[in-house]
Amino acid sequence: MPQQGKYIYGIIEEPQPRRFSFSGIEGAEVYTNNYQGLAAVVSDIEVNEIDPTRKNVLAHTVVQDKLLKDYTILPMGFGMIAGSNDDVLKLLEKNYPGLSRELARLAGKVAVELKVFWDQEAMVKGLQGGNEELTRLKTKIAAASSPIEAQRLLIEAGRMVECIALDWKERYAERVYAVLKRLSIEAKLNNSLGVKNILNASFLIDRSEESNFQQEVYKLDSQYQGKVNFKYVGPLAPYSFINLELEPAN
């Protein structure tokens, strides 16, 4: 039978032991391991490694979202397990100054994410709108003498789509990022999620300003409607904005 470990969701500022009303991974109780003014939020778990199934990842995220309502949280990535209570306390003790600094720096702040995708219908219209080159390509693809020739022409058509996407990235996505960056404390560009994604960014904002920030996103969405689609997610734990590398407990 595996030794019971402690699954760690994140670190909060909390001097008193707490047991929370919501459950965590595998329905386990969520509670704190406290060291001075800090606490690791944990659940008991009887495995050394946990599979990143949709159910487990959702449970991990739900705990962090619940904590975020009442605390500033330094979130742990999915799957962080300590061997025992002592290991959790050693982790807090060893990293106490850095953890305290980060919690103070991020106090009252949350992260939000914005993803912008080009609209497929708008892209088709953009390609068709007086685009003689596309018409010529379609004719050539239909009359291609071999699959190899058809594939070459399809690649050429793909390059045309890419050119329009790059133009829209400059025309819409970069403007959106510039506006929202000015309204945030910090901003970061993330890797694109596929061909249609022309902006994937995270913003650190004051919790009290989230409503205003969101209204600005809605305004931009309305302004560029019919060309690009927005996906706004937040408030979130500030994964992208933590400036701390934990030293292992051992």
C-alpha positions in Angstrom: 0.0 0.0 0.0 1.5 3.4 -1.0 2.5 5.8 1.8 0.1 8.6 2.4 1.4 11.8 0.8 0.2 15.4 0.7 -1.1 16.9 -2.5 -0.3 20.6 -2.6 -2.6 23.1 -4.3 -0.9 26.3 -3.4 0.5 28.6 -0.7 -1.6 31.2 1.1 -1.1 33.7 4.0 -2.9 32.0 6.9 -1.5 31.7 10.5 -4.4 29.5 11.7 -5.1 25.9 10.8 -8.1 25.7 8.5 -10.3 22.9 7.1 -12.3 24.0 4.0 -15.9 23.1 3.1 -15.0 22.1 -0.5 -13.2 18.9 -1.5 -10.2 18.3 -3.6 -8.5 15.6 -5.7 -10.4 12.3 -5.5 -13.0 14.0 -3.2 -10.4 14.4 -0.4 -10.7 17.0 2.4 -8.8 20.2 1.8 -7.0 21.7 4.7 -3.9 23.7 5.7 -0.4 22.8 6.9 0.7 26.0 8.7 4.2 27.4 9.3 4.3 30.8 11.1 2.2 33.1 8.9 2.0 30.9 5.8 0.1 27.8 5.0 0.2 25.1 2.3 -3.3 24.1 1.2 -3.2 20.3 0.9 -5.2 17.0 0.6 -4.2 13.6 1.8 -3.4 11.2 -1.1 -2.3 7.6 -1.3 -0.3 7.7 -4.5 3.2 9.0 -5.4 2.0 10.3 -8.8 -1.4 11.4 -10.0 -2.7 11.1 -13.6 -3.6 14.4 -15.3 -7.2 13.2 -16.2 -9.8 15.8 -16.9 -11.5 15.0 -13.5 -8.3 15.4 -11.5 -7.2 18.6 -13.3 -10.7 20.1 -12.8 -10.6 19.2 -9.0 -7.1 20.9 -8.8 -8.4 24.0 -10.6 -11.6 24.2 -8.6 -9.7 24.2 -5.3 -7.5 27.1 -6.5 -10.5 29.1 -7.7 -12.3 28.6 -4.4 -9.3 29.8 -2.5 -8.9 32.8 -4.8 -12.2 34.2 -3.5 -10.7 34.8 0.0 -6.9 34.7 -0.4 -4.0 35.7 -2.5 -2.6 32.3 -3.6 0.7 31.2 -5.0 -0.6 28.3 -7.1 1.3 25.0 -7.5 1.3 23.3 -10.8 -0.8 20.1 -11.1 0.6 17.0 -9.5 2.8 18.4 -6.8 2.9 15.8 -3.9 5.0 16.0 -0.7 5.8 12.8 1.2 4.5 13.9 4.6 3.4 16.8 6.8 7.0 17.3 7.8 8.1 17.6 4.1 5.4 20.3 3.6 6.6 22.2 6.7 10.2 22.0 5.5 9.2 23.4 2.1 7.5 26.3 3.8 10.4 26.9 6.2 13.1 26.7 3.5 11.3 29.1 1.2 9.6 31.3 3.8 11.3 34.6 2.8 10.6 34.2 -0.9 7.0 33.0 -0.4 6.3 35.9 1.9 7.7 38.4 -0.6 5.7 37.0 -3.5 2.4 36.9 -1.5 3.0 40.5 -0.5 3.8 41.6 -4.1 0.7 39.8 -5.4 -1.7 40.8 -2.6 -5.0 42.0 -4.0 -4.1 41.1 -7.6 -5.5 38.4 -9.9 -4.6 37.2 -13.4 -6.9 37.1 -16.4 -6.3 35.5 -19.8 -7.5 36.7 -23.2 -7.4 34.6 -26.4 -8.2 36.1 -29.8 -9.1 33.9 -32.8 -9.7 34.9 -36.4 -13.2 34.2 -37.5 -13.5 31.5 -40.1 -16.3 33.2 -42.0 -14.5 36.5 -42.0 -11.4 34.8 -43.2 -13.3 33.2 -46.1 -14.7 36.6 -47.1 -11.2 38.1 -46.8 -9.9 35.5 -49.2 -12.8 35.8 -51.6 -13.1 39.6 -51.6 -11.7 40.5 -55.0 -8.9 38.0 -54.6 -8.1 37.0 -58.2 -5.1 35.0 -57.0 -7.4 32.7 -54.9 -9.8 32.2 -57.9 -6.9 31.2 -60.0 -5.6 28.8 -57.4 -9.1 27.2 -57.0 -9.2 26.6 -60.8 -5.7 25.1 -60.8 -6.5 22.8 -57.8 -9.6 21.5 -59.6 -7.6 20.9 -62.8 -4.5 19.5 -61.0 -2.9 16.7 -63.0 -1.7 14.8 -60.0 -2.2 14.6 -56.2 1.3 16.0 -55.7 0.4 19.0 -57.8 -2.9 19.5 -55.9 -1.0 19.3 -52.6 1.5 21.9 -53.8 -1.3 24.3 -54.7 -3.1 23.7 -51.4 0.1 24.6 -49.6 0.2 27.8 -51.6 -3.4 28.6 -50.6 -2.5 27.9 -47.0 0.2 30.6 -47.3 -2.4 33.1 -48.4 -4.5 32.3 -45.3 -1.3 32.8 -43.2 -0.6 36.2 -44.8 -4.1 37.4 -44.0 -3.8 36.0 -40.4 -0.6 37.9 -39.9 -2.2 41.1 -41.2 -5.1 40.6 -38.8 -2.6 39.9 -36.0 -1.0 43.3 -36.5 -4.3 45.1 -37.2 -6.3 43.7 -34.3 -4.5 41.5 -31.9 -1.5 43.7 -31.3 -3.7 46.7 -30.8 -5.8 44.8 -28.3 -2.7 43.7 -26.4 -1.3 47.3 -26.3 -4.6 48.7 -24.9 -5.0 46.1 -22.2 -1.3 46.1 -21.3 -1.7 49.8 -20.4 -4.6 48.8 -18.0 -2.7 46.0 -16.3 0.2 45.8 -13.8 2.0 43.2 -15.9 1.3 41.5 -19.2 2.7 38.5 -20.9 2.3 37.0 -24.4 1.9 33.2 -24.4 2.4 30.7 -27.2 -0.4 30.6 -29.8 -2.9 27.8 -29.7 -3.1 26.7 -33.3 -3.4 28.5 -36.6 -6.5 30.5 -35.7 -5.2 31.9 -32.5 -3.6 35.3 -33.1 -3.3 36.5 -29.5 -2.9 34.5 -26.3 -2.0 36.8 -23.4 -2.1 36.9 -19.6 -2.6 40.1 -17.6 -2.0 40.8 -13.9 -4.5 43.3 -12.6 -5.8 44.7 -9.3 -8.8 42.6 -8.2 -10.8 45.8 -7.7 -10.2 46.8 -11.3 -11.4 43.5 -12.9 -14.8 44.8 -13.8 -13.3 47.8 -15.6 -10.8 45.7 -17.3 -13.5 43.3 -18.5 -15.6 46.2 -19.8 -12.7 47.3 -21.9 -12.4 43.8 -23.3 -16.1 43.8 -24.2 -15.6 47.2 -25.9 -12.7 45.9 -28.0 -14.7 42.7 -28.8 -17.6 44.8 -30.1 -15.2 47.1 -32.1 -13.6 44.1 -33.9 -16.7 41.9 -34.1 -17.1 40.1 -37.4 -13.3 39.8 -37.9 -12.0 38.1 -34.7 -13.5 36.3 -31.7 -12.5 36.9 -28.1 -12.3 34.4 -25.2 -11.8 36.0 -21.8 -11.1 33.8 -18.7 -10.7 35.1 -15.2 -10.1 35.8 -12.4 -7.3 33.3 -12.2 -4.5 32.4 -9.8 -1.4 34.3 -11.1 0.6 31.4 -12.5 2.3 33.5 -15.2 3.4 36.2 -12.8 5.2 34.4 -10.0 8.9 35.3 -9.7 10.0 32.5 -7.4 11.8 29.2 -7.8 11.1 26.9 -4.9 14.0 25.2 -3.2 13.2 21.5 -2.5 12.5 20.5 1.1 15.3 17.9 1.1 
